[in-house]
């Protein structure tokens, strides 16, 4: 009888684990889908700013990025971006995302996107941001004087320069509300 109980407990545990893994995969896929327009709109705003000059790109990023994040953050879903070296202090990471960012920094080979269960039934998702050539104009090791001056004017506490191509720049993060919050919003 004891073996039968252990077998049932084991099967239930495996079923719950499989269900949890399936739910995490579903959350990752949903988060990736939600982040696509966020990333595309950010890149578009930066390209448009750069087309008017690098100093305009600094302005575009400061003004457009929060609007883009707010536009995507709907129905209890919150999105943002953060870094270990912030330019804008408003982009501080949510407390739950900071340990993952620190893990990405400590272990460069383990930078796959992640979803995780948060308190109160919420779900978080984190995806690394890597330096692209487009980013070097305002975040690279060598900045034009007018760009550096504009960054200093807009962000006196800036820490977001000195990055190299391909280096970890930060993370995109997304937070899903608890399932109960979603169902309450539908009715």
C-alpha positions in Angstrom: 0.0 0.0 0.0 2.8 2.4 0.9 4.4 1.8 -2.5 1.1 2.6 -4.2 0.8 5.8 -2.3 4.4 6.8 -3.2 3.6 6.0 -6.8 0.5 8.1 -6.8 2.3 11.0 -5.1 5.1 10.7 -7.6 2.7 10.7 -10.6 0.8 13.7 -9.2 4.1 15.6 -8.7 5.2 14.8 -12.2 1.8 16.0 -13.6 2.1 19.3 -11.6 5.6 19.8 -12.7 4.7 19.2 -16.4 1.8 21.6 -16.0 4.0 24.3 -14.4 6.6 23.9 -17.2 3.9 24.2 -19.8 2.5 27.3 -18.2 6.0 28.8 -18.0 6.5 28.1 -21.8 3.1 29.7 -22.5 4.1 32.8 -20.5 7.4 33.1 -22.3 5.8 32.9 -25.7 3.2 35.5 -24.7 5.8 37.8 -23.2 8.0 37.5 -26.4 5.0 38.4 -28.5 4.1 41.4 -26.3 7.7 42.7 -26.3 8.1 42.5 -30.1 6.3 45.8 -30.7 8.0 47.4 -27.7 11.4 46.7 -29.2 10.4 47.6 -32.7 8.9 50.9 -31.6 11.9 51.8 -29.5 14.3 51.1 -32.4 12.1 53.1 -34.8 12.1 56.1 -32.4 15.9 55.9 -32.1 16.3 55.6 -35.9 14.1 58.6 -36.4 16.0 60.6 -33.8 19.3 59.6 -35.3 18.1 60.6 -38.8 17.9 64.2 -37.3 21.3 63.8 -35.6 22.7 62.0 -32.6 21.7 64.7 -30.1 18.1 64.3 -31.3 18.3 60.5 -30.6 19.0 61.3 -26.9 15.9 63.4 -26.8 13.8 60.8 -28.7 14.9 58.1 -26.3 14.0 60.3 -23.3 10.6 61.3 -24.6 9.5 58.4 -26.6 10.6 55.3 -24.6 8.3 55.9 -21.6 5.3 56.6 -24.0 6.0 53.4 -25.9 6.2 51.4 -22.6 3.0 53.0 -21.3 1.3 52.1 -24.6 2.2 48.5 -24.3 1.5 48.3 -20.6 -2.2 47.5 -20.6 -4.7 45.2 -19.0 -2.5 44.8 -15.9 0.6 43.9 -17.9 3.6 46.1 -17.2 6.7 46.3 -19.5 10.0 48.2 -19.2 13.7 48.1 -19.6 16.5 48.5 -17.1 20.2 48.1 -16.7 22.9 47.6 -14.2 24.2 51.0 -15.4 21.3 53.4 -15.7 21.0 56.5 -17.7 17.4 57.4 -16.6 16.8 56.7 -12.9 13.1 56.1 -13.8 14.2 52.8 -15.4 15.2 51.1 -12.1 14.4 47.4 -12.3 11.5 45.9 -10.4 12.8 44.2 -7.3 12.1 40.7 -8.7 14.1 41.4 -11.9 17.3 42.7 -10.3 18.6 39.2 -9.2 18.2 37.9 -12.8 20.1 40.9 -14.2 22.9 40.3 -11.7 22.9 36.6 -12.7 23.2 37.6 -16.4 26.2 39.8 -15.5 27.9 37.1 -13.5 27.3 34.3 -16.0 27.5 35.5 -19.6 26.8 32.0 -21.0 23.5 31.8 -19.1 21.6 34.7 -20.6 18.5 33.0 -22.0 15.1 34.7 -21.5 13.3 33.6 -18.3 9.8 33.6 -16.9 9.2 33.1 -13.2 6.4 33.0 -10.7 6.1 36.1 -8.6 4.3 36.9 -5.4 0.5 37.0 -5.4 0.2 34.8 -8.6 1.9 37.3 -10.8 4.4 36.2 -13.5 7.6 37.9 -14.5 9.6 37.6 -17.7 13.1 38.9 -18.5 15.0 39.1 -21.7 18.6 40.3 -22.2 19.4 43.4 -24.2 22.7 43.4 -26.1 24.6 46.4 -27.5 24.0 46.8 -31.2 25.9 49.2 -33.4 22.9 51.6 -33.3 23.4 51.9 -29.5 27.0 52.8 -29.6 26.4 56.4 -30.6 24.9 57.2 -27.2 26.2 54.3 -25.0 29.6 53.4 -26.5 33.1 54.0 -25.3 33.7 57.1 -27.4 30.9 59.7 -27.7 30.9 62.8 -29.8 31.2 65.9 -27.7 27.8 67.3 -28.5 26.2 63.9 -27.6 28.1 63.6 -24.3 27.1 67.2 -23.4 23.4 66.5 -24.2 23.5 63.3 -22.1 25.1 65.2 -19.2 22.5 67.9 -19.5 19.5 65.6 -19.5 21.0 62.9 -17.2 23.5 64.3 -14.7 23.9 61.0 -13.0 24.3 59.0 -16.2 26.2 55.6 -15.9 25.2 54.2 -19.3 28.3 54.9 -21.4 31.4 52.8 -22.1 29.6 49.8 -23.5 31.1 47.7 -26.3 29.3 46.0 -29.2 27.7 42.8 -28.1 28.0 43.5 -24.4 25.0 43.1 -22.1 23.3 46.5 -22.0 20.4 45.5 -19.7 17.1 43.7 -19.8 13.6 44.0 -21.1 11.1 43.0 -18.4 7.5 42.2 -18.4 5.1 41.5 -15.5 1.8 39.7 -15.9 -0.9 40.2 -13.3 -2.3 37.3 -11.4 -4.9 35.3 -13.2 -7.6 36.6 -10.8 -6.8 40.2 -11.8 -7.2 39.3 -15.5 -10.5 37.6 -14.9 -11.8 40.6 -12.8 -10.8 43.0 -15.6 -12.9 41.0 -18.2 -16.2 41.4 -16.4 
